Amino acid sequence: MPGSYWIETLGCPKNQVDSEKIAGAMLLDGYEPAATSDSADVVVVNTCAFIEPARAESVEAILSLSAARRPGARVVVTGCLAARAGSELAAELPEVDVVSDVGVPVALALTSSHRDGTRWLPAGSGRLPSLDLLEMPRRPTGAPWAYVKVAEGCDRRCGFCAIPGFRGPQRSRPVAAILDEVEALGAGGVREVVLVAQDLASFGRDRDGRGARGGRAGIVELVEAVARAVERVRLLYLYPSSLDDALVDAICATGVPYFDLSLQHVSGPLLRRMRRVGGADRFLARVDAIRAKAPEAALRSSFILGYPGETEEDHDALLAFIARAQLDWAGFFTFSEEPGTYATTLDGTVPEPLALERLRECTELQDAVTARRRADLVGAEIDVLVDAPGVARSHREAPEIDGVVRVPRSIAAGTLAPVRIVASEGPDLVGEPLGALAGPPPARGGGRSGAPSGGGGR
């Protein structure tokens, strides 16, 4: 028996899917999951490299896990930071046994490194076979919901984003393969599938060759097929210009009218400097159209503060948009200069203190909006999926990102239950079961820590 493994996952839901695929491969290689990181024979750190704070967090996790490992245990670093700076990591972190690119099997990487001492193993080098993580089997999730990655890479060239440089162009999975994974998850107790990709709305464009119209039909067909296979389907990270009426209709028809729109800003001139399209009026028209079609729809977005060239007028436009759009959720981030991106060529650097002040203003405004929208739900009767004892979600809350609905701990995880909302606590709600599940109401107080505007997405 090779021994036990522990996988530490940093970054976005797409990395979480990769970790589950890595775990599936390790199980096939004979490894067993360890109870803790310091008891494992192999510690795998699946890193993030989207922005500088994520890279710093990844390095800190590598050093911490390396220091805490048991004697004789080995540390393998993979993921986005390995793909982006693998040779540098291998040279600068002697604590690490192997740095392997995404898709290089952990067992083979360890064997190869032990044999010839090579510590950086890039995919496609010819030294080792690589796995297609998109199509690898995954371990059971143990939760009533699961992320499913439907594509890898991105064809867009947003000014702030380095992802295409280390994840490559978009590569969509065959619908049949996705459905096989969804059906296997459903058989294991998953009742909600969350579809993720770097550019989800463009799913299929690289496969059917029909251009933009064909690409949108691709995601619509996928959503409809997944909705037939599982009770709930949710989409994360939609590029706004690819969200057309057909996709809006398909999302609403699933019964989970949740729209995660990657807006990034609302100033037209600044968006053009970001190499994106749109503006406040166009975005507001889309928000209004969604709410006209589905008044119960929930909307989330993310915004960058302090991008090069952002003016006070741009910032005022964003504040006005937040007040007018009344989004349910929003995340705010200060600009991070990423080597190799278009943004590094731009003038108009925004001082960090000013960017942080703008972020604070946006966060405070959005927190108030979110609290009001949550309070407006008191008295409503809604269906929730119980994720864990005492914690549930309606269609308005994405897992791990948004607030939750607190319910009695007596309701089993995996239950779809009707509740009446009896209180709001910032980003969280308190639900009282209806019908056969009715009983003592859940305890009040102890709301979720962290700002309700927290979250992410590209």
CORVENCOR-V742739 format. One record per backbone hydrogen bond with DSSP energy under -0.5 kcal/mol. NH is the residue of the N-H (numbers start at 1). CO is the residue of the C=O. If there is no record, write none. Layout:
nh->NH co->CO
nh->NH co->CO
This chain:
nh->3 co->30
nh->5 co->32
nh->6 co->42
nh->8 co->6
nh->8 co->44
nh->9 co->7
nh->10 co->46
nh->15 co->12
nh->16 co->12
nh->17 co->13
nh->18 co->14
nh->19 co->15
nh->20 co->16
nh->21 co->17
nh->22 co->18
nh->23 co->19
nh->24 co->20
nh->25 co->21
nh->26 co->22
nh->27 co->23
nh->28 co->24
nh->29 co->25
nh->30 co->27
nh->31 co->26
nh->32 co->3
nh->34 co->5
nh->39 co->36
nh->40 co->37
nh->41 co->4
nh->42 co->4
nh->43 co->74
nh->44 co->6
nh->44 co->42
nh->45 co->43
nh->45 co->76
nh->46 co->8
nh->46 co->44
nh->47 co->45
nh->47 co->78
nh->54 co->51
nh->55 co->51
nh->56 co->52
nh->57 co->53
nh->58 co->54
nh->59 co->55
nh->60 co->56
nh->61 co->57
nh->62 co->58
nh->63 co->59
nh->64 co->60
nh->65 co->61
nh->66 co->62
nh->67 co->63
nh->68 co->64
nh->69 co->65
nh->69 co->66
nh->73 co->70
nh->74 co->41
nh->76 co->43
nh->77 co->98
nh->78 co->45
nh->80 co->47
nh->83 co->79
nh->84 co->80
nh->85 co->81
nh->86 co->82
nh->89 co->85
nh->90 co->86
nh->91 co->87
nh->92 co->88
nh->93 co->89
nh->94 co->92
nh->96 co->93
nh->97 co->75
nh->98 co->75
nh->99 co->119
nh->100 co->77
nh->100 co->98
nh->101 co->121
nh->104 co->101
nh->105 co->103
nh->105 co->129
nh->109 co->105
nh->110 co->106
nh->111 co->107
nh->112 co->108
nh->113 co->109
nh->114 co->110
nh->115 co->111
nh->116 co->112
nh->117 co->113
nh->121 co->99
nh->121 co->119
nh->122 co->120
nh->125 co->122
nh->131 co->103
nh->133 co->131
nh->135 co->132
nh->136 co->132
nh->136 co->133
nh->139 co->20
nh->146 co->192
nh->148 co->194
nh->150 co->148
nh->150 co->196
nh->151 co->196
nh->152 co->171
nh->154 co->168
nh->159 co->274
nh->161 co->158
nh->165 co->162
nh->166 co->162
nh->166 co->163
nh->167 co->163
nh->168 co->163
nh->168 co->164
nh->171 co->152
nh->173 co->150
nh->178 co->174
nh->179 co->175
nh->180 co->176
nh->181 co->177
nh->182 co->178
nh->183 co->179
nh->184 co->180
nh->185 co->181
nh->186 co->182
nh->187 co->183
nh->188 co->184
nh->189 co->186
nh->190 co->185
nh->191 co->144
nh->192 co->144
nh->193 co->232
nh->194 co->146
nh->195 co->193
nh->195 co->234
nh->196 co->148
nh->200 co->197
nh->200 co->237
nh->202 co->199
nh->203 co->200
nh->205 co->202
nh->207 co->204
nh->208 co->204
nh->209 co->205
nh->214 co->210
nh->215 co->211
nh->216 co->212
nh->217 co->213
nh->218 co->214
nh->219 co->215
nh->220 co->216
nh->221 co->217
nh->222 co->218
nh->223 co->219
nh->224 co->220
nh->225 co->221
nh->226 co->222
nh->227 co->223
nh->228 co->224
nh->229 co->225
nh->229 co->226
nh->230 co->226
nh->232 co->191
nh->234 co->193
nh->236 co->195
nh->238 co->260
nh->239 co->237
nh->240 co->262
nh->242 co->239
nh->243 co->240
nh->244 co->242
nh->248 co->244
nh->249 co->245
nh->250 co->246
nh->251 co->247
nh->252 co->248
nh->253 co->249
nh->254 co->250
nh->254 co->251
nh->255 co->252
nh->256 co->251
nh->258 co->256
nh->259 co->298
nh->260 co->258
nh->261 co->259
nh->261 co->300
nh->262 co->238
nh->262 co->260
nh->263 co->261
nh->264 co->302
nh->265 co->263
nh->268 co->266
nh->271 co->267
nh->272 co->268
nh->273 co->269
nh->274 co->270
nh->275 co->272
nh->276 co->271
nh->280 co->266
nh->283 co->279
nh->284 co->280
nh->285 co->281
nh->286 co->282
nh->287 co->283
nh->288 co->284
nh->289 co->285
nh->290 co->286
nh->291 co->287
nh->292 co->288
nh->293 co->289
nh->294 co->290
nh->297 co->294
nh->298 co->257
nh->300 co->259
nh->301 co->329
nh->302 co->261
nh->303 co->331
nh->304 co->264
nh->305 co->333
nh->309 co->348
nh->310 co->307
nh->315 co->311
nh->316 co->312
nh->317 co->313
nh->318 co->314
nh->319 co->315
nh->320 co->316
nh->321 co->317
nh->322 co->318
nh->323 co->319
nh->324 co->320
nh->325 co->321
nh->326 co->322
nh->328 co->299
nh->329 co->299
nh->331 co->301
nh->333 co->303
nh->335 co->305
nh->338 co->336
nh->339 co->337
nh->341 co->338
nh->343 co->159
nh->344 co->341
nh->345 co->342
nh->346 co->343
nh->350 co->306
nh->351 co->349
nh->355 co->351
nh->356 co->352
nh->357 co->353
nh->358 co->354
nh->359 co->355
nh->360 co->356
nh->361 co->357
nh->362 co->358
nh->363 co->359
nh->364 co->360
nh->365 co->361
nh->366 co->362
nh->367 co->363
nh->368 co->364
nh->369 co->365
nh->370 co->366
nh->371 co->367
nh->372 co->368
nh->373 co->369
nh->374 co->370
nh->375 co->371
nh->376 co->372
nh->377 co->374
nh->378 co->375
nh->379 co->421
nh->380 co->377
nh->382 co->380
nh->382 co->419
nh->384 co->417
nh->385 co->393
nh->386 co->384
nh->386 co->415
nh->387 co->385
nh->387 co->391
nh->388 co->391
nh->390 co->408
nh->391 co->388
nh->392 co->405
nh->393 co->385
nh->397 co->394
nh->398 co->396
nh->401 co->398
nh->402 co->398
nh->405 co->392
nh->406 co->404
nh->406 co->429
nh->407 co->390
nh->411 co->408
nh->414 co->386
nh->415 co->412
nh->417 co->384
nh->417 co->415
nh->419 co->382
nh->420 co->432
nh->421 co->380
nh->422 co->430
nh->423 co->430
nh->425 co->428
nh->427 co->425
nh->428 co->425
nh->429 co->404
nh->430 co->423
nh->431 co->406
nh->432 co->420
nh->433 co->431
nh->434 co->418
nh->437 co->434
nh->438 co->435
nh->442 co->431
nh->454 co->451
